Amino acid sequence: MTSALVLIDLMPRIVALPVAPHSGEEVLDRCRQLAEVFRANDRPVVLVRVDRPNVSEQPAGSDFVDGLVQRGDILVVKRTIGAFHNTDLHEQLQRRAVSTLVLAGLVTTMGVESTARAASDYGYELEFVADAMSGLAADEHDFTVERIFPRFGKVQNTEAYS
């Protein structure tokens, strides 16, 4: 069994949002560092982005940020808040014998938390990288990281993965 890094919604239009306590660029930088560590150790990196349903064209900045996607990464396009609903994420992870998910990205109380709750329902062990995610408000992020995520798994910072 192995662990996989799951990075949520690192898209230009979401990275540019006024998030807190960490800026979108800070989150992106830390997520890039995490991805490098996982790739160097031959562990899967999953990149998740959202497409808005029922629109003829996606808004500008809806693809992954430049340079994030690397050969061998698992790419998931979701149409809901969480990364599991109506995607092949669970099947992709099962094929690779993944048992632990390390979650990071944007936004803490939306895509990250929704994905974490579904992952828990599937039986995955969870780890949360608190300084590699951010919320629409700092108090939302802090509450979730301090009170909600510890009920689902281990909470740590980027330095724990270096």
TORPA-4810 file (N, C-alpha, C, O; in nm, 3 decimals):
<nodes>
NODE_1_0.084_-0.118_0.000_0.000_0.000_0.000_0.088_0.124_0.000_0.201_0.123_0.049_M
NODE_2_0.034_0.231_-0.056_0.114_0.351_-0.071_0.029_0.475_-0.046_-0.093_0.468_-0.031_T
NODE_3_0.096_0.588_-0.042_0.025_0.715_-0.027_0.030_0.792_-0.157_0.123_0.777_-0.236_S
NODE_4_-0.071_0.875_-0.178_-0.079_0.962_-0.296_-0.105_1.103_-0.249_-0.177_1.126_-0.152_A
NODE_5_-0.047_1.196_-0.321_-0.071_1.338_-0.297_-0.189_1.381_-0.384_-0.188_1.357_-0.505_L
NODE_6_-0.289_1.442_-0.324_-0.406_1.491_-0.398_-0.411_1.643_-0.383_-0.433_1.695_-0.274_V
NODE_7_-0.391_1.711_-0.495_-0.390_1.858_-0.497_-0.518_1.908_-0.562_-0.550_1.872_-0.675_L
NODE_8_-0.591_1.990_-0.489_-0.725_2.032_-0.529_-0.724_2.175_-0.587_-0.673_2.268_-0.526_I
NODE_9_-0.782_2.188_-0.705_-0.819_2.315_-0.768_-0.707_2.419_-0.778_-0.728_2.537_-0.749_D
NODE_10_-0.590_2.374_-0.818_-0.479_2.468_-0.841_-0.489_2.520_-0.985_-0.413_2.482_-1.074_L
NODE_11_-0.585_2.608_-1.002_-0.618_2.668_-1.130_-0.595_2.819_-1.118_-0.619_2.875_-1.011_M
NODE_12_-0.549_2.886_-1.224_-0.521_3.028_-1.212_-0.633_3.110_-1.149_-0.607_3.197_-1.066_P
NODE_13_-0.757_3.084_-1.188_-0.867_3.166_-1.136_-0.894_3.141_-0.987_-0.948_3.228_-0.919_R
NODE_14_-0.856_3.024_-0.937_-0.876_2.995_-0.795_-0.754_3.036_-0.714_-0.767_3.086_-0.602_I
NODE_15_-0.635_3.015_-0.769_-0.512_3.060_-0.701_-0.516_3.212_-0.681_-0.459_3.264_-0.584_V
NODE_16_-0.581_3.284_-0.772_-0.587_3.431_-0.765_-0.689_3.483_-0.664_-0.692_3.603_-0.638_A
NODE_17_-0.772_3.397_-0.607_-0.872_3.443_-0.510_-0.805_3.500_-0.386_-0.692_3.463_-0.353_L
NODE_18_-0.874_3.590_-0.316_-0.819_3.644_-0.191_-0.841_3.546_-0.076_-0.934_3.562_0.003_P
NODE_19_-0.754_3.446_-0.068_-0.766_3.342_0.035_-0.677_3.375_0.154_-0.586_3.457_0.145_V
NODE_20_-0.704_3.307_0.267_-0.629_3.332_0.389_-0.629_3.204_0.473_-0.723_3.126_0.459_A
NODE_21_-0.534_3.180_0.557_-0.426_3.269_0.599_-0.305_3.269_0.505_-0.215_3.351_0.521_P
NODE_22_-0.302_3.179_0.407_-0.192_3.171_0.313_-0.243_3.218_0.177_-0.355_3.186_0.139_H
NODE_23_-0.162_3.294_0.106_-0.204_3.339_-0.027_-0.210_3.220_-0.123_-0.151_3.115_-0.097_S
NODE_24_-0.282_3.238_-0.231_-0.288_3.134_-0.332_-0.151_3.099_-0.385_-0.122_2.981_-0.410_G
NODE_25_-0.065_3.197_-0.403_0.071_3.172_-0.453_0.154_3.094_-0.351_0.232_3.007_-0.390_E
NODE_26_0.137_3.123_-0.223_0.208_3.047_-0.119_0.162_2.902_-0.120_0.244_2.810_-0.110_E
NODE_27_0.031_2.881_-0.130_-0.023_2.745_-0.136_0.032_2.673_-0.259_0.075_2.558_-0.250_V
NODE_28_0.029_2.740_-0.372_0.079_2.681_-0.496_0.226_2.642_-0.482_0.264_2.531_-0.521_L
NODE_29_0.308_2.730_-0.428_0.451_2.698_-0.409_0.470_2.575_-0.321_0.551_2.488_-0.352_D
NODE_30_0.396_2.568_-0.212_0.409_2.453_-0.121_0.358_2.325_-0.188_0.415_2.217_-0.168_R
NODE_31_0.251_2.338_-0.265_0.199_2.220_-0.337_0.299_2.172_-0.441_0.314_2.051_-0.461_C
NODE_32_0.367_2.263_-0.508_0.472_2.223_-0.603_0.583_2.147_-0.531_0.632_2.046_-0.581_R
NODE_33_0.623_2.196_-0.413_0.727_2.128_-0.335_0.682_1.987_-0.297_0.759_1.891_-0.310_Q
NODE_34_0.559_1.975_-0.252_0.507_1.843_-0.215_0.506_1.749_-0.335_0.544_1.633_-0.325_L
NODE_35_0.461_1.801_-0.449_0.455_1.718_-0.570_0.594_1.669_-0.609_0.609_1.554_-0.649_A
NODE_36_0.695_1.754_-0.598_0.832_1.713_-0.630_0.877_1.598_-0.541_0.939_1.503_-0.588_E
NODE_37_0.845_1.607_-0.412_0.883_1.501_-0.318_0.812_1.371_-0.353_0.875_1.265_-0.355_V
NODE_38_0.684_1.377_-0.379_0.609_1.256_-0.412_0.659_1.195_-0.541_0.679_1.073_-0.549_F
NODE_39_0.680_1.276_-0.644_0.730_1.223_-0.772_0.867_1.160_-0.755_0.895_1.054_-0.811_R
NODE_40_0.954_1.225_-0.678_1.090_1.174_-0.658_1.090_1.038_-0.586_1.183_0.960_-0.599_A
NODE_41_0.984_1.012_-0.511_0.971_0.886_-0.438_0.875_0.789_-0.506_0.827_0.693_-0.445_N
NODE_42_0.847_0.815_-0.633_0.758_0.729_-0.713_0.622_0.705_-0.648_0.566_0.596_-0.655_D
NODE_43_0.571_0.809_-0.584_0.436_0.802_-0.528_0.343_0.887_-0.614_0.385_0.991_-0.665_R
NODE_44_0.220_0.845_-0.631_0.128_0.915_-0.722_0.098_1.059_-0.679_0.086_1.090_-0.561_P
NODE_45_0.087_1.144_-0.781_0.041_1.281_-0.763_-0.089_1.293_-0.842_-0.093_1.267_-0.962_V
NODE_46_-0.194_1.333_-0.773_-0.325_1.351_-0.834_-0.355_1.500_-0.839_-0.350_1.569_-0.738_V
NODE_47_-0.386_1.548_-0.958_-0.421_1.689_-0.976_-0.568_1.695_-1.013_-0.612_1.634_-1.110_L
NODE_48_-0.643_1.769_-0.934_-0.787_1.779_-0.951_-0.823_1.923_-0.985_-0.776_2.017_-0.922_V
NODE_49_-0.907_1.937_-1.086_-0.960_2.070_-1.118_-1.109_2.057_-1.146_-1.160_1.948_-1.169_R
NODE_50_-1.177_2.169_-1.143_-1.322_2.169_-1.160_-1.361_2.231_-1.293_-1.302_2.331_-1.337_V
NODE_51_-1.459_2.172_-1.357_-1.529_2.231_-1.471_-1.667_2.269_-1.424_-1.736_2.188_-1.360_D
NODE_52_-1.709_2.388_-1.454_-1.845_2.428_-1.419_-1.943_2.353_-1.509_-1.925_2.351_-1.631_R
NODE_53_-2.045_2.293_-1.451_-2.142_2.221_-1.533_-2.238_2.318_-1.604_-2.259_2.431_-1.559_P
NODE_54_-2.292_2.272_-1.712_-2.399_2.343_-1.783_-2.358_2.481_-1.836_-2.441_2.571_-1.842_N
NODE_55_-2.233_2.497_-1.873_-2.190_2.619_-1.940_-2.124_2.580_-2.072_-2.062_2.474_-2.082_V
NODE_56_-2.138_2.665_-2.171_-2.082_2.632_-2.302_-1.931_2.649_-2.304_-1.863_2.584_-2.383_S
NODE_57_-1.879_2.735_-2.220_-1.735_2.760_-2.215_-1.692_2.784_-2.072_-1.759_2.856_-1.997_E
NODE_58_-1.580_2.725_-2.033_-1.528_2.744_-1.898_-1.469_2.883_-1.885_-1.416_2.937_-1.982_Q
NODE_59_-1.476_2.943_-1.766_-1.416_3.076_-1.746_-1.265_3.072_-1.768_-1.202_2.968_-1.754_P
NODE_60_-1.209_3.186_-1.801_-1.064_3.197_-1.816_-0.997_3.151_-1.687_-1.046_3.177_-1.577_A
NODE_61_-0.884_3.084_-1.701_-0.810_3.037_-1.585_-0.862_2.908_-1.526_-0.840_2.881_-1.408_G
NODE_62_-0.931_2.828_-1.606_-0.992_2.705_-1.555_-0.906_2.581_-1.574_-0.945_2.473_-1.529_S
NODE_63_-0.791_2.594_-1.637_-0.702_2.479_-1.651_-0.606_2.479_-1.531_-0.610_2.569_-1.448_D
NODE_64_-0.521_2.378_-1.523_-0.421_2.377_-1.416_-0.321_2.490_-1.438_-0.297_2.532_-1.552_F
NODE_65_-0.262_2.540_-1.329_-0.160_2.644_-1.342_-0.045_2.591_-1.427_-0.014_2.471_-1.426_V
NODE_66_0.018_2.681_-1.499_0.128_2.643_-1.589_0.237_2.567_-1.514_0.277_2.604_-1.404_D
NODE_67_0.283_2.460_-1.577_0.395_2.384_-1.525_0.363_2.289_-1.413_0.452_2.218_-1.365_G
NODE_68_0.239_2.284_-1.369_0.204_2.196_-1.256_0.197_2.050_-1.300_0.249_1.962_-1.231_L
NODE_69_0.134_2.024_-1.412_0.115_1.886_-1.458_0.246_1.829_-1.511_0.313_1.890_-1.594_V
NODE_70_0.280_1.712_-1.461_0.399_1.641_-1.508_0.358_1.504_-1.561_0.253_1.450_-1.524_Q
NODE_71_0.440_1.450_-1.646_0.414_1.318_-1.702_0.396_1.217_-1.589_0.474_1.215_-1.494_R
NODE_72_0.294_1.135_-1.600_0.266_1.034_-1.499_0.166_1.077_-1.393_0.116_0.992_-1.319_G
NODE_73_0.134_1.206_-1.384_0.035_1.252_-1.287_-0.103_1.200_-1.324_-0.133_1.176_-1.442_D
NODE_74_-0.185_1.182_-1.226_-0.325_1.144_-1.246_-0.406_1.274_-1.251_-0.401_1.354_-1.159_I
NODE_75_-0.479_1.293_-1.359_-0.559_1.414_-1.376_-0.706_1.381_-1.360_-0.757_1.287_-1.420_L
NODE_76_-0.773_1.460_-1.278_-0.915_1.440_-1.251_-0.988_1.571_-1.275_-0.948_1.676_-1.223_V
NODE_77_-1.095_1.565_-1.353_-1.182_1.682_-1.373_-1.314_1.651_-1.305_-1.384_1.557_-1.341_V
NODE_78_-1.345_1.732_-1.206_-1.469_1.715_-1.130_-1.570_1.821_-1.174_-1.534_1.922_-1.235_K
NODE_79_-1.695_1.796_-1.144_-1.800_1.891_-1.177_-1.883_1.926_-1.053_-1.988_1.989_-1.062_R
NODE_80_-1.832_1.884_-0.938_-1.893_1.913_-0.809_-1.783_1.962_-0.716_-1.669_1.980_-0.760_T
NODE_81_-1.815_1.984_-0.592_-1.715_2.038_-0.499_-1.606_1.936_-0.469_-1.488_1.971_-0.466_I
NODE_82_-1.644_1.812_-0.445_-1.547_1.709_-0.411_-1.495_1.635_-0.533_-1.557_1.638_-0.639_G
NODE_83_-1.381_1.569_-0.516_-1.311_1.504_-0.629_-1.357_1.362_-0.658_-1.315_1.305_-0.758_A
NODE_84_-1.442_1.303_-0.575_-1.481_1.164_-0.596_-1.611_1.148_-0.674_-1.624_1.054_-0.753_F
NODE_85_-1.707_1.235_-0.653_-1.839_1.219_-0.713_-1.834_1.223_-0.866_-1.790_1.322_-0.925_H
NODE_86_-1.879_1.115_-0.928_-1.886_1.104_-1.075_-1.751_1.123_-1.144_-1.745_1.177_-1.255_N
NODE_87_-1.643_1.079_-1.078_-1.510_1.076_-1.141_-1.454_0.935_-1.123_-1.513_0.851_-1.055_T
NODE_88_-1.341_0.910_-1.186_-1.276_0.779_-1.170_-1.163_0.782_-1.068_-1.075_0.696_-1.070_D
NODE_89_-1.164_0.880_-0.979_-1.055_0.896_-0.883_-1.037_0.769_-0.798_-0.925_0.720_-0.785_L
NODE_90_-1.143_0.718_-0.740_-1.130_0.600_-0.655_-1.070_0.482_-0.733_-0.982_0.412_-0.681_H
NODE_91_-1.116_0.460_-0.853_-1.065_0.349_-0.935_-0.917_0.369_-0.968_-0.838_0.275_-0.964_E
NODE_92_-0.879_0.491_-1.001_-0.738_0.522_-1.030_-0.650_0.492_-0.908_-0.542_0.435_-0.922_Q
NODE_93_-0.697_0.530_-0.792_-0.621_0.506_-0.669_-0.613_0.358_-0.636_-0.508_0.308_-0.594_L
NODE_94_-0.722_0.288_-0.654_-0.725_0.145_-0.625_-0.629_0.068_-0.716_-0.562_-0.024_-0.670_Q
NODE_95_-0.623_0.105_-0.843_-0.531_0.039_-0.937_-0.386_0.053_-0.892_-0.302_-0.031_-0.924_R
NODE_96_-0.357_0.158_-0.818_-0.220_0.185_-0.772_-0.199_0.142_-0.626_-0.096_0.172_-0.566_R
NODE_97_-0.296_0.073_-0.570_-0.290_0.024_-0.431_-0.268_0.136_-0.331_-0.195_0.119_-0.233_A
NODE_98_-0.329_0.251_-0.354_-0.317_0.365_-0.263_-0.410_0.344_-0.144_-0.528_0.312_-0.160_V
NODE_99_-0.355_0.363_-0.025_-0.435_0.351_0.097_-0.440_0.481_0.177_-0.529_0.498_0.260_S
NODE_100_-0.346_0.572_0.151_-0.339_0.698_0.225_-0.339_0.814_0.127_-0.267_0.812_0.027_T
NODE_101_-0.421_0.914_0.155_-0.425_1.035_0.074_-0.370_1.151_0.155_-0.409_1.173_0.270_L
NODE_102_-0.280_1.225_0.094_-0.225_1.347_0.151_-0.291_1.461_0.074_-0.269_1.477_-0.046_V
NODE_103_-0.371_1.541_0.144_-0.454_1.642_0.079_-0.400_1.783_0.098_-0.355_1.821_0.206_L
NODE_104_-0.407_1.861_-0.011_-0.367_2.001_-0.009_-0.438_2.071_-0.124_-0.499_2.006_-0.209_A
NODE_105_-0.430_2.203_-0.127_-0.489_2.280_-0.237_-0.588_2.383_-0.189_-0.584_2.429_-0.075_G
NODE_106_-0.678_2.418_-0.279_-0.773_2.525_-0.253_-0.915_2.478_-0.281_-0.937_2.406_-0.379_L
NODE_107_-1.004_2.513_-0.206_-1.010_2.591_-0.085_-1.036_2.494_0.031_-1.108_2.395_0.016_V
NODE_108_-0.978_2.522_0.147_-0.982_2.432_0.262_-1.122_2.380_0.291_-1.142_2.259_0.301_T
NODE_109_-1.218_2.471_0.305_-1.353_2.432_0.348_-1.444_2.391_0.233_-1.562_2.362_0.255_T
NODE_110_-1.392_2.389_0.114_-1.474_2.352_-0.002_-1.418_2.223_-0.063_-1.447_2.113_-0.015_M
NODE_111_-1.338_2.237_-0.167_-1.287_2.120_-0.239_-1.205_2.026_-0.154_-1.219_1.904_-0.167_G
NODE_112_-1.120_2.079_-0.067_-1.035_1.992_0.015_-1.121_1.914_0.115_-1.109_1.792_0.126_V
NODE_113_-1.205_1.985_0.189_-1.286_1.917_0.290_-1.386_1.819_0.227_-1.404_1.709_0.279_E
NODE_114_-1.449_1.858_0.119_-1.545_1.769_0.054_-1.477_1.642_0.004_-1.531_1.532_0.019_S
NODE_115_-1.360_1.657_-0.054_-1.284_1.541_-0.100_-1.242_1.453_0.018_-1.248_1.331_0.009_T
NODE_116_-1.202_1.515_0.127_-1.160_1.440_0.245_-1.275_1.357_0.303_-1.256_1.242_0.341_A
NODE_117_-1.392_1.415_0.311_-1.506_1.343_0.367_-1.541_1.221_0.282_-1.567_1.113_0.335_R
NODE_118_-1.541_1.239_0.150_-1.569_1.125_0.061_-1.458_1.020_0.071_-1.486_0.900_0.073_A
NODE_119_-1.334_1.065_0.078_-1.221_0.971_0.090_-1.234_0.889_0.217_-1.206_0.769_0.217_A
NODE_120_-1.275_0.953_0.324_-1.295_0.881_0.450_-1.404_0.775_0.434_-1.391_0.664_0.485_S
NODE_121_-1.510_0.809_0.363_-1.617_0.712_0.338_-1.566_0.592_0.259_-1.614_0.480_0.278_D
NODE_122_-1.469_0.613_0.172_-1.409_0.503_0.096_-1.306_0.424_0.177_-1.260_0.319_0.132_Y
NODE_123_-1.271_0.473_0.295_-1.179_0.400_0.380_-1.034_0.440_0.369_-0.947_0.369_0.421_G
NODE_124_-1.003_0.550_0.303_-0.865_0.595_0.293_-0.818_0.654_0.426_-0.896_0.718_0.497_Y
NODE_125_-0.692_0.632_0.459_-0.627_0.705_0.566_-0.600_0.844_0.512_-0.569_0.860_0.394_E
NODE_126_-0.611_0.947_0.597_-0.597_1.084_0.549_-0.490_1.160_0.625_-0.472_1.145_0.746_L
NODE_127_-0.418_1.243_0.548_-0.323_1.339_0.603_-0.354_1.473_0.537_-0.386_1.478_0.419_E
NODE_128_-0.344_1.579_0.614_-0.374_1.714_0.566_-0.251_1.802_0.582_-0.190_1.805_0.688_F
NODE_129_-0.215_1.874_0.478_-0.099_1.963_0.483_-0.152_2.105_0.503_-0.187_2.174_0.408_V
NODE_130_-0.157_2.146_0.629_-0.227_2.268_0.669_-0.173_2.395_0.604_-0.250_2.485_0.573_A
NODE_131_-0.043_2.402_0.583_0.013_2.525_0.524_0.018_2.518_0.371_0.068_2.610_0.307_D
NODE_132_-0.035_2.411_0.314_-0.044_2.398_0.168_-0.190_2.400_0.125_-0.227_2.341_0.023_A
NODE_133_-0.271_2.469_0.204_-0.410_2.493_0.171_-0.450_2.625_0.235_-0.381_2.675_0.324_M
NODE_134_-0.560_2.680_0.192_-0.606_2.806_0.248_-0.755_2.818_0.225_-0.812_2.750_0.140_S
NODE_135_-0.818_2.906_0.304_-0.963_2.921_0.298_-1.006_3.055_0.243_-0.924_3.143_0.217_G
NODE_136_-1.135_3.069_0.226_-1.190_3.197_0.183_-1.179_3.300_0.293_-1.186_3.421_0.269_L
NODE_137_-1.162_3.251_0.416_-1.136_3.337_0.532_-1.045_3.259_0.627_-1.057_3.137_0.639_A
NODE_138_-0.955_3.330_0.693_-0.858_3.264_0.780_-0.925_3.187_0.894_-0.881_3.078_0.929_A
NODE_139_-1.033_3.244_0.952_-1.097_3.175_1.063_-1.163_3.044_1.018_-1.166_2.948_1.095_D
NODE_140_-1.217_3.039_0.896_-1.274_2.915_0.842_-1.164_2.809_0.828_-1.180_2.694_0.870_E
NODE_141_-1.054_2.850_0.768_-0.940_2.758_0.749_-0.893_2.706_0.884_-0.880_2.585_0.904_H
NODE_142_-0.867_2.797_0.977_-0.814_2.759_1.107_-0.907_2.663_1.181_-0.862_2.564_1.237_D
NODE_143_-1.037_2.693_1.180_-1.133_2.606_1.248_-1.130_2.466_1.188_-1.127_2.366_1.260_F
NODE_144_-1.132_2.459_1.057_-1.134_2.329_0.989_-1.007_2.250_1.017_-1.013_2.131_1.046_T
NODE_145_-0.893_2.317_1.007_-0.763_2.250_1.029_-0.747_2.207_1.175_-0.690_2.101_1.202_V
NODE_146_-0.796_2.288_1.266_-0.777_2.258_1.409_-0.885_2.168_1.468_-0.858_2.092_1.561_E
NODE_147_-1.008_2.176_1.415_-1.119_2.105_1.479_-1.180_1.993_1.395_-1.221_1.891_1.450_R
NODE_148_-1.185_2.010_1.264_-1.251_1.911_1.178_-1.152_1.807_1.127_-1.173_1.687_1.147_I
NODE_149_-1.045_1.851_1.062_-0.952_1.756_1.001_-0.892_1.655_1.098_-0.874_1.540_1.060_F
NODE_150_-0.859_1.693_1.223_-0.804_1.592_1.315_-0.899_1.476_1.342_-0.855_1.370_1.386_P
NODE_151_-1.026_1.493_1.317_-1.123_1.384_1.335_-1.114_1.282_1.221_-1.160_1.169_1.234_R
NODE_152_-1.053_1.324_1.110_-1.041_1.238_0.992_-0.901_1.183_0.971_-0.884_1.079_0.908_F
NODE_153_-0.800_1.253_1.023_-0.663_1.207_1.000_-0.561_1.298_1.066_-0.593_1.374_1.157_G
NODE_154_-0.440_1.288_1.018_-0.325_1.361_1.073_-0.311_1.495_1.002_-0.324_1.503_0.880_K
NODE_155_-0.286_1.600_1.079_-0.264_1.734_1.025_-0.118_1.772_1.050_-0.070_1.764_1.163_V
NODE_156_-0.050_1.812_0.945_0.088_1.857_0.959_0.118_1.963_0.856_0.028_2.004_0.782_Q
NODE_157_0.243_2.008_0.849_0.284_2.110_0.754_0.376_2.052_0.649_0.419_1.937_0.658_N
NODE_158_0.406_2.132_0.549_0.488_2.090_0.435_0.620_2.031_0.479_0.667_1.932_0.421_T
NODE_159_0.682_2.089_0.579_0.814_2.044_0.622_0.817_1.897_0.662_0.923_1.834_0.658_E
NODE_160_0.703_1.841_0.701_0.697_1.700_0.739_0.721_1.606_0.620_0.746_1.487_0.639_A
NODE_161_0.714_1.660_0.497_0.728_1.577_0.377_0.860_1.601_0.305_0.880_1.548_0.196_Y
NODE_162_0.950_1.680_0.364_1.076_1.707_0.293_1.173_1.593_0.302_1.283_1.601_0.247_S
</nodes>
